[in-house]
């Protein structure tokens, strides 16, 4: 029964073909009807061709089925009842297989889109490239980090950082590297880790990149704070009784005089002055130590939203006396004028005041003294506030140390101002950096 319709069709075709052949033979042997014989011969040929075409339809369907799978063409249909139930089952099997392949392909595409979404939204920069540097994948975090909208080859990053390109091309699977980059006055410390994957007999290097500059700065500051707490505690515990005893001795000498001490007036005065000096220096050391304790006592920022223009104008008003006294020309520029800042206004004002005081000090020997306060958005959409002066600049050897506690280039400086500013910016989840051209200018940048 399975092949009933197919067999009947074939049997009928064979009978018709046999009858036509017999008719052709009869016409050729018994008659002179050559035109009729030609028609009969043509009929034989057409019937043979039709039968071959009918029998080979299964092969064509199979070839069409395999081709549709090869090229992922799931629009093909094999439904039909023209040749019986067995062929109907075969066609149904073809359709089922096509549907399963379509389902598997859809699931694969859904998983691919899901993984792409995860990769694009992950905060870690990911970059995949082959041995020639041709990029197969780059996610949004990497684009933002490298300041690119698209990337075809890692060698295109040479304008951003030649050292980074060299590191990426030389990095072997399982290796780690730390790359330092100065990008528009912003210092980046990229932690780079490489691993290898193989896709379609092609070796791909997958690299993760993360800017750990803020983590390094935070760990450094925490280490300094811990050291300062220990030092200030020990110094104050040791110096406080010295200052107290020196004050007591000084008061005793001053009150009892020569008769009580057994010293001459001159000797008693010398001792009193020496003790007074000890007391003065001890209290000065206590005051100095107390100032450094401020690095560990900065209050938690009280965040609010306010216009950047208000901040800069307020700071300029607070510094008006110092600016006028030192003949400095301050300017303010905010782009756009509606730019707003989310921060602790008082703490940020303290940072800007400190930077302006440093700028005024640096401009003491400059004829045309200028200080520029600006605020804008950078390429990554972060708010920047800059304080620039046209002073002598900062030497490269000094620039690496200016944010270090206790370091100062001023004769009467404490070395706490910039360290305090750095800690305030750290509490704001931001950074402070400096860019300087010796003999031209110095620019301090606050990034929020």
N, C-alpha and C positions, 0 to 999 in steps of 0.2 A: 504493500500500500504506500510505502514511503516514497518510492520512485514512480508511482503509478502514472501521474500526470506527465512526468518527464519521459517515461518509457513510451506511453501512448503517443506523445508528440513525436518522439524519435521514430516509432514504428510507422506512423502515418507518413512522415517525411520520407522514410525508406521505401514504403510502398509506392508513394507518388513518384519518387525518383526512379524506381525500377520500372514502373509503368511508362514513364517518359522515355527511358532508355530503350525499352522494348518497342515503343512506338517509333523512335528514331531508327532503330535497326530495321524495322519493317518498311519504313518509308525509303530507306536507302537501298534495300535489297529487292523490294517488290514493286516499287513505283518510281516514277520520274518526277515526283513533286519536290523539286530541289528547294524551292522557297519554303515549303512547309517543313522540309527536313532541317533547314537552317534555323527556323523558329524553334523546332523541337530540340536542336542541339544547344541553342541559347538557353532554353528552359532548363536543360540538364545542368549546364554550368551554373545558372543562378540558383538552382535547388541545392547543388553541392556546396556552393559558397554560403548559402543561407543556413544549411545544416551545420557547417563548420563554425560559423559565427554563433549559432545557437548553443552548440556544445561548449565552445570556449568562453562563454559568458562568465562561468564560474571563475576561470583563471583571471579574467579582467576584473571581476569584483574583488578577488583576492589581492591582485596587484594594486587596485585602487585603495583597498583597506590598508595595506602595508605603507603605501605612499602617504596616506593621510596621517598615519602614526609618525612616520619619519619627519614630516613637516608640520606636525601638530595642527593639522587641519581637521577640526572636530565638527565641521559643518556637513560632512558626508553622511548620507543615509542609504541603507541597504534594504529597506522595507520593500515588500512586494510578494505577490502570490502567483506569479506567472508560471512557475515551474513545479509546483507541488509543495507538499508539507515539509519534505526534507530540506529543500532549498529555503523554505520559509524559516526553518529552524536555524539554518546556516546564516541567513541574513540577520535574523534576530541576534545570533551570537556575535556577528560583526558589530551590530549596533550596541550591544551590551559592552563589548570590549572598548569601543570608541567612547562610550559614556564613562567607563571606569578610568580610561586614560584622561578624559576631560576633567573628571573629578580630581584625580591625582594631580594633574597640572594646576587646577584651580587652588587646591590645598597648598601646593608648593609655592605658587605665586603669593598666596595669603601669608604663608610663613616668611617668604622673602620680604614682603612689604612690612610685616611685623618687625622682623629683625632690622630692616632699614630704619624704621621709626625709632626703635630702641637705640640704634647706633647714632642716629642724628640727634637724639635728645639727651644722650649721656653727656655728663660734664667733662669727661676725659677726652682729650684730643686723640683721634685715631687716624692713622695714615697707612695705606697699603700700597706698595709699589714693587716692581720687578727689578732685576739686576741692572737694567739700563736707566732706572729712575722713573719709568713710566708709571703714573699713578692710576691705580685701579679703584681706590676708595679713599674718600676724605670726608669726615663728618663736620657738622656745624661748629663744634667746639674747636677743632683743629683750624678751620677757616678763620674763626674769630681770633684765635691765638696767633696765627701767622699773618693775619690781616690780608686775606685773599678771598675773592668770591668764587673762584674755581682754580684748579691746579691740574695741569696735564703732566708735568714732570718736576721732580724735586729740584732739578737744577735751576728751575725758574725762581727759586727762593734765594739765589745768590745776592740779589739786591737787598733782601731782608737780612740775611746773615750767611756769609760764606762759610763760617765755621760750622753752622748747623747743617749745611749741605754736605760738607766733608764728613761730618759725623754720621749722617744718615746713610751715606753711600758706603762707609767703612764699617758700620755697625754690624756685628755678626749675631745670629740668633742666640738669645739667652744673655746677651751683654747689656749693660746699663751705662749711661753716660749723663753727665751734667753739663749743659751748655749755657753759658752766660751771654746774653744779648742786650745791647742798649738800643731801644726802639723809641725814637722821638723823646729823649730824656727819660724814658721809662726803662728801668732795669728789669730784665726777665731772667729767671733761672729755670731753665727747662730740664726737668727730669725725663730722660728718654729711655724707654725699654723696648727691646726688639724681640720678636719671635718669628718663626718661619712656618708657613703653610704651603701645601702643594695642591694646586688646582689644575686639572687637565694637563698633567705633566709639565706644569709651569710653576717655578718656585717664586713665591710671593713673600716679601718681608712685611710683617705687620708691626707697626710701631705705635706705642702709646706715648703721649706727651702731656706733661702737666707743669704749669708754672708754680713752682714751690717758693717763689721769692717771699711771699707773705709769711709762709710757714717758717722759712729760715729766719726772717726778721723777727718773728714772734718768739722763736726759740732763743735767739740771741738776746732779745730784750728780757725774756724771762730769766735767762742766765745772769744778766747784769743785775736785775732786780734782786735775785737771790744773793748775789755777791754783795750788793749794796746793803741789804738788810743785815747780813752777817757783820760787815765792816762797821756800819753805823752803830749797831748794837754794842759791839766790843769797844769802839772808840768812845762812845758816849759813857759807857759804864766805867771806862778808865779815866777819862778826862774830867767828868763831872766832879768827883771828889777832889781832884787836883785844883780845879778852879775854886771849889768851896773852901778848901784848906788855905789856898793862897789869899783869898779874901779875908779869912779869919786872921791869918798872920799879919796881913797888912793893917787890919783894924787894930790889932793888939799893939803893933809898933807905933802906930799913929796915936793911940790913946795913952800908952804907958811911957813912951818916950825913952830917953837915955837912961834915966834912973832905974827903970825896971829891967831893961835889957842888958845893962852893963856895957853898952857900946857908946862910942862917941857920937856926937850929933851927926858928923859926916858919915860915919859908918852906918848908923841907923837909917839915914836917908838913902844910902846906897842899897841897903837891904830892902827898905820899903819900896824903892823903885824897881828892884829886881823882882820882888814878889808881885808888885803891880803889873809888871811886864808878863810874868808867868800867868797871872789871872787874866790879863787882857788876851794873850795868845790862846789860852785855854778856852775862853769864851768865844773867841773868833773861830777856833776849831770846832766848837760845839755848833756855832751858827752855820759854819760851812757844812758840817755833817748833817744838820737838820735840813739844809737846802736839798741835799741829795736824797734824803728820805722822801721828798716830794715825788720822786719818780715811782715810788711804790704806793703812793697815796692819792693818785689821780682818781677823782670820782667817776662813777659810771656815767657815760653820756646820757643826757636827757634829750632825746631826739625830738625835733620839730621840723616843720616845713616852712621855709621862708625864702623870699627873693634873694638871689645872689647879689643884686645891685644894692639892696639894703645893707647887707653885710659889709661890702667894700666901702660904701659911703660912711657907715658907722665907724669902721676902723680908721678911715681917713680923718674923721672928726676927732677921734680920740688922740690921734698922733699929730694933730695940727700944730701944737706948740713945738714939738720936737722937729717937725718938718720945716717950720718957718725959721726956727733958731739956726738950723744948719743949711738954710738956703737950698732946700731940696724941692724939685718940682714933681709932685705926684700926679699921676693920671689914672683914670678908671675906665675900663672897657668891658662890657658884658654883651655877649652875643649868643642867643637872642636876649633882648632886654627882659623878657618874661621868664628867663631861666630861674629855676628854683632849686634849692639845696635842702637835703634832709640830713641834719646834723645837730649837734649841741652848739648853739650860737655862741655861748660864752667861751667854751673851750676852743672853738675855731678862731674866735677873735683873739684869744691869747696866743695862738700859733702865729697868726698874721702880724700881730704887734711885735712878737719876737723877731720875725723875719724882716719887718720894716726897720727895727732897731739895728739889726745886723747889716742891712743895706746902707743905712745912714752912716754907720761906723766904717763900712768899706768905701764910702764915697768921700771921706774926709779930705782926700788930696785930689779929688776930681773937680775940674773947673765947672763944667755944666752938669750939675747933679740931677739925675732923673730916677724916679722909682715908678714902675708901671704895675698896676694891679689889674689883672684880667681874669675873666671867667668864661668858659665855653664848654662844649661837649667834644669829647675826643671821638676817634673813629669807632670805638667800641660802645659809644653811647654813655660814657661815664662823665660826671661833672668834674671839670678841672678848675682849679684856682691857682694862678701863678703870680709870683712876686719877682719882678726883674729889675735889675739896676745896671747902669752903665759904668760900673766901677772897674777895678783892675782885674777882677776875676779870681779864680781859685786854682792854685797849682794842682796838677793831677795827683801828686803824692799826698796832698792834704785832703783832697776831695773824698778819698776813700775812708778818712777817719773822722770827718766832721760830725757824724751822728753818733760817735762813740762817747759814752759817758766819761767825764773827767778830761776830755780832750778840748783844748781851746787855743786859738791863736791870739787872743786878746791878753794884754798884760794884767788887766783886772777882771778877766772873765772866769767863770766858774766851770764852764764846760757842761752846763746842764740844759741850756736853752733848746738846742736842737735835739738833744736826747728826749727832752720833755715833749717837744713837738712831734717827734717820731712816735712816742708812746701814745699821745692823744690821737694821732691818725690811725694807729693800730687798733685802738679801741673803737674807732669808727669803721673798722674793716676796710680801711683805705691805706694809702702809702704817701710818703713824702720823698721826693727825689730832687737831685740838683744837676743842672747842666751849666757848664762854665767854659768860656773861651778866654784864656788869660789875656789881659789887656783890652778886652772888649766888653764883656757883660757876664752876669751871673743870673740864672733863672732857677728859682725854687718852685716846684710843682706839687700841689696837693691833689691827689686823686681820690675821689669818693666812690 
